[in-house]
Amino acid sequence: MLTKEYISELKSRGNGDIAALINMQKDVGSITYILENLGQLPDNFHADFLYTLLSHNHAQVRLNAVKNIAKLNGKGDIKPLLSLYPKESDTSVRREIVSAIGRQRKCANKPLLYAFLNDEDPKIVCQAIRGLLVFENDKDVEDHLKPLVNHQNEMVRTVIYKEYFAKEKSVKSVLPHAETYEFLKNVIVNADVLEALKYVPDESVHLTFTSPPYYNARDYSIYPSYQAYLEFLDKVFQETHRITKEGRFLIVNTSPIIIPRVSRAHSSKRYPIPFDLHPYLVKNGWEFIDDIVWLKPEYSVKNRVGGFHQHRKPLGYKPNTVTEYLMVYRKQTEKLLDWNIRSYDKKTVEESKVADGYETTNVWKIDPCFDKVHSAIFPVELCKRVIQYYSYKGDLVFDPFGGSGTVGRTAKALDRLFFLTEQEPKYFEYMKSKQKEQGVFKERATKFYTLNEFKNVIR
Ligand SMILES: C[S@@+](CC[C@H](N)C(=O)[O-])C[C@H]1O[C@@H](n2cnc3c(N)ncnc32)[C@H](O)[C@@H]1O
């Protein structure tokens, strides 16, 4: 029977026993198993059979043959790889060939790698770039790579940008990453968010979680047109981007909405807010990370399917909408998440770890919440998950559309700080009254400001 131990023993004999073993195999699975379990190859390894396998009719075998040739520490012959390349139809094998040539780290291979930069498959181009980047401070290599910052493919552009151009561009933050300004901690401002944000410094918040107004579907905000509404949100999230710390997250809760018909002679209109908002966010430097679906029980939503249930005529189908989106974005950066995480001390990282029982899928089944004063409040469970999964203890969580203050209260309960803006005096007062009723904002007392008071505090 084929085992890893047996393969390892034959390999160490170095006298062609592996080649003999491969020859005995009748099926692709066994050949692949042997090739995948060869591990490091000894100096005296008889590798001729690997070159024979380059003409095997199964791509998986060719792929593993190339991978093992790449392990021959620069001693492998690349000519057979180069002759296979133009005939090869499998993109993984093609990519592995480029990787094998790169891994030899030989100056003589540079012209070959330059040629791969013109390949039409961006994955091949990226692989060739990777092979060339090992030649550090090599003017010739730089001259070939730098122009690719204008390559048509975004992955290629990003790699080159990060390698050669990002360092000059990165802005130095005034505060250490884990810290924020005293004057923003547990603050609620009664103002139009765009007015309030004029006074908020760059790179102040760690996380934004919000549910913007639903265009004109609820009565707390009215916009002259859908375009005007999108442009307003565009401005809000541009400003949010400015005040967000490098590499941190924005989570926007929206869903398509319906504006009812004017009369029976007209049809109602549906507006796909999440999909229309997305291009604005990406254009402004928010990198799309995930779409989470908030799933509500069917009994909790408006019944739309009733008419169809009666007539059953195709085209008239209108499902009950039991979902909303949580679109997850990250402020674009060249830095990896590890960089963000390393900005916290060990204790904070340890204490912020998410406990067992966390949600493992992107479908979050949560009951909606209803409130006597505010018509569209977040369920606490939704806030809890977002705050726990996307922030550390002590972080500043921002909600530009504060409403009844669910984000603030939950942030506080999870040992985070909050900064909210809310335009409507009615909801601002409601948040104040909740503070009195429940004492939820106590401990680090919440500061409730008018716009003028906020301006003065910041000055
Ligand atoms: C969907 S509700 C948010 C509810 C909130 N998530 C909660 O749990 O209570 C949107 C809120 O944004 C507020 N709002 C609308 N336009 C605003 C603006 N320009 N600046 C600040 N708040 C605004 C509305 O008054 C409303 O309370």
Ligand as a Chemical Component Dictionary entry (heavy atoms), coordinates in Angstrom:
data_LIG
# 
_chem_comp.id                   LIG 
_chem_comp.type                 NON-POLYMER 
_chem_comp.pdbx_formal_charge   0 
_chem_comp.three_letter_code    LIG 
# 
loop_
_chem_comp_atom.comp_id 
_chem_comp_atom.atom_id 
_chem_comp_atom.alt_atom_id 
_chem_comp_atom.type_symbol 
_chem_comp_atom.charge 
_chem_comp_atom.model_Cartn_x 
_chem_comp_atom.model_Cartn_y 
_chem_comp_atom.model_Cartn_z 
_chem_comp_atom.pdbx_ordinal 
LIG C1  C1  C 0  -32.030 53.761 9.822  1  
LIG S1  S1  S 1  -31.986 54.940 11.064 2  
LIG C2  C2  C 0  -30.714 54.348 12.110 3  
LIG C3  C3  C 0  -31.221 53.643 13.322 4  
LIG C4  C4  C 0  -30.131 53.120 14.231 5  
LIG N1  N1  N 0  -29.305 52.149 13.561 6  
LIG C5  C5  C 0  -30.713 52.532 15.526 7  
LIG O1  O1  O 0  -30.386 51.388 15.862 8  
LIG O2  O2  O -1 -31.475 53.196 16.175 9  
LIG C6  C6  C 0  -31.234 56.303 10.271 10 
LIG C7  C7  C 0  -31.097 57.531 11.126 11 
LIG O3  O3  O 0  -30.342 58.509 10.430 12 
LIG C8  C8  C 0  -30.799 59.797 10.809 13 
LIG N2  N2  N 0  -30.340 60.753 9.786  14 
LIG C9  C9  C 0  -30.852 60.953 8.553  15 
LIG N3  N3  N 0  -30.136 61.891 7.903  16 
LIG C10 C10 C 0  -29.146 62.277 8.727  17 
LIG C11 C11 C 0  -28.071 63.197 8.619  18 
LIG N4  N4  N 0  -27.904 63.923 7.516  19 
LIG N5  N5  N 0  -27.207 63.302 9.650  20 
LIG C12 C12 C 0  -27.392 62.577 10.780 21 
LIG N6  N6  N 0  -28.387 61.710 10.945 22 
LIG C13 C13 C 0  -29.264 61.558 9.939  23 
LIG C14 C14 C 0  -32.312 59.621 10.877 24 
LIG O4  O4  O 0  -32.898 60.622 11.659 25 
LIG C15 C15 C 0  -32.422 58.218 11.468 26 
LIG O5  O5  O 0  -32.566 58.273 12.865 27 
# 
loop_
_chem_comp_bond.comp_id 
_chem_comp_bond.atom_id_1 
_chem_comp_bond.atom_id_2 
_chem_comp_bond.value_order 
_chem_comp_bond.pdbx_ordinal 
LIG C1  S1  SING 1  
LIG S1  C2  SING 2  
LIG S1  C6  SING 3  
LIG C2  C3  SING 4  
LIG C3  C4  SING 5  
LIG C4  N1  SING 6  
LIG C4  C5  SING 7  
LIG C5  O1  DOUB 8  
LIG C5  O2  SING 9  
LIG C6  C7  SING 10 
LIG C7  O3  SING 11 
LIG C7  C15 SING 12 
LIG O3  C8  SING 13 
LIG C8  N2  SING 14 
LIG C8  C14 SING 15 
LIG N2  C9  SING 16 
LIG N2  C13 SING 17 
LIG C9  N3  DOUB 18 
LIG N3  C10 SING 19 
LIG C10 C11 SING 20 
LIG C10 C13 DOUB 21 
LIG C11 N4  SING 22 
LIG C11 N5  DOUB 23 
LIG N5  C12 SING 24 
LIG C12 N6  DOUB 25 
LIG N6  C13 SING 26 
LIG C14 O4  SING 27 
LIG C14 C15 SING 28 
LIG C15 O5  SING 29 
# 
